[in-house]
Amino acid sequence: MAISKIVARHHAPPGRAAFSQLACNVTSRRSLATISNVANPSGKVTFLEDHPAETHDQLPTFTLSRAHGFLPRRDPLPVLPERFGALDSLLQRMTIIQPGDRDGDKPSGLLATGDFGPAVHAELVHGAHGERLIKHVREVIASPKDAPGRMPLLSALFRDMCFLTSAYLLEPVDQSFRATGLYAPGRSVLPRAIAVPMCELADELGHFPYMEYSSSYALSNYRLNDPSLPTPAEIAAKQSRQAGANGAFGDELAIKTGPGRYSFENLELIRAFENAQGSEKGFIIVHCEMLAYSGRLVNATEGMLLAVAEQDVGTAESAMMRLLSTFEEVQESMESMWSRSLPSDYLKFRSFIYGTLGRPSQKHNAMFPDGVTYEGIGPRGESKQMEFRGESGANDSIIPMADNLLEITKELPDNELTRTLRDFRTYRPKTQREYLEHLESRASMLGVRAFCMSTSASPLLKALYILMVDQVREFRNRHWLFTRNYIIKQTDFSLATGGSNIIRYLPNNLATVLRVLEDSCAEWGAADEQALRTHARLTSSATGAQRAEVLVNKVREAGKRAEAQRRMLEREVALLMQEKAAKNPGIDESMRGMVMPPPTPKQAVNSVDAGQQRAYSTSVGNKDQNQEEKRSMKRGMVGCDGVG
Ligand code: HEM
């Protein structure tokens, strides 16, 4: 994304209001890194719970909360009011597998048959419904800020306009993939009936006018079966009170709440591209279930910062124990992805979550070589070419929060891949963007890592810091295994949905964590182990000695694993790059896995194009090969967390 857009995003919401700013003055450009440094580290972070209850309804949907963390402060509105019936009807009919198809009938949704675009044209673009949709959306935006239900409705409309936009733009991409196993270009023009409400809603809510992880596909797309169940934060508070009453040590490490009201079993999808009951549901709802714990994570993170600010070692130990035990639960939920969303199903819905960042000056996405023209969004009805990253877990805030708190972010190398990671951090609700920037500054200013790793402070705190870095490693390692098995083995297309390079981006970050882990373990020695065994907080409890041994062993294992994994990862990435190049001789990386246009006679004599023609004419063969790859799916080389 052009830096001008990042600046526009930081100073004003994008969309129509940002229209003039998108072409902003070159001299006013600042890098995102600079922007993150200007955050005021001593400023106050406010949470939902800090605001009077009667004002909650007017607060942004993603106001940070100690109970809900990064989930919306109020569960998403599942059903639109009747006046939005035309939009709702299209979204219900588009899903590839319709409820009636589940008995074994052929998929019959509009996206299955390639009839979605024509239906949008007939019902919205050329019919009266399009103008009515614009009018009704404008009425909601213009309604008084304190009108009951205004914010949930705006958020639901934004979610649904994102689904409409992505389904419309990406239908040809998916149609091609279903027929040939290769991707093809998407639609490059977004008609006014979609573009105008999309951009105006984005302006109002402070989002990019494109599908996002939090505000649309994942965290705004669940409904609860039983809303009366408690949140994990509520369960934890109850357990803590009981543990406190018993006066037992270490119960903070033992606290396990489960996901409570956000458990997989209690959630259903509101919208789906492919199948609201199958692997697409599994993919989305596992994210939501993991986020169930984000309230506890935010709480513990804030507790940790306060403790470091006050140089209170005991409170810091407690906060890090809470963080560690909560992270372990997040990992358990993440591990359930393998069975809840099958690797062989992922590409059945993935086409629809791609982005449009396409111009050669950007990361080249051959699906949208010129981005997308949003029709009629300018002040005088002008059209505008824009491009955005696609939906990705890279826009989730749990890992950036841990990276920032543990000061891993500052260890990332200064390269294009890290700039991509920074750019990902702009694709989330404003509240989360600001929180992450603020957290990065606060952790750095307070020196969280130095405080934890100082031998004079506490061997327990030092062990907990190392084990938290190991948690971030475990997350990224499992994630790399997901990427290998769900994507790399199934397609040669080199771009991930968020727009990063699929083989390079994730290893860049995993390698950094492994290095931080290695460095931290190198600072841990026999004296620390001995000090941990005699640490007063442990020796005062009956179970303390046992816990000390468990911690000692875990730190030792983390140290041994880190170096071996980093070396294997380097080899694995080099090998994957070679394999992909050998499989696609002479084909530019950005065109691998894409349908090529039939060659002109002149091109046919060019050897490079002859290679490209081969990819085109053997597309059916590629499909068979993909099937074969699915059958021979193996675990990644760096995996040793019992996953896969
Ligand atoms: C089948 C499962 C998954 C697959 C195939 C997958 C794929 C990917 C890919 C390809 C990226 C690279 C960024 C891009 O999109 O361009 C990415 C990034 C990321 N995803 Fe996922 N993802 C999966 C599940 C999850 C889950 C459950 C989470 C949990 C919140 C998650 C969180 C993240 C994060 C935090 C990043 C950025 C990683 C970093 O900074 O190193 N992903 N994902």
Residues whose N, C-alpha, C, O or C-beta is under 5 A from the ligand:
A	BS01	HEM	H287 E391 S392 G393 A394 D396 I399 F482 T483 Y486 A496 T497 G498 G499 S500 L506 N509
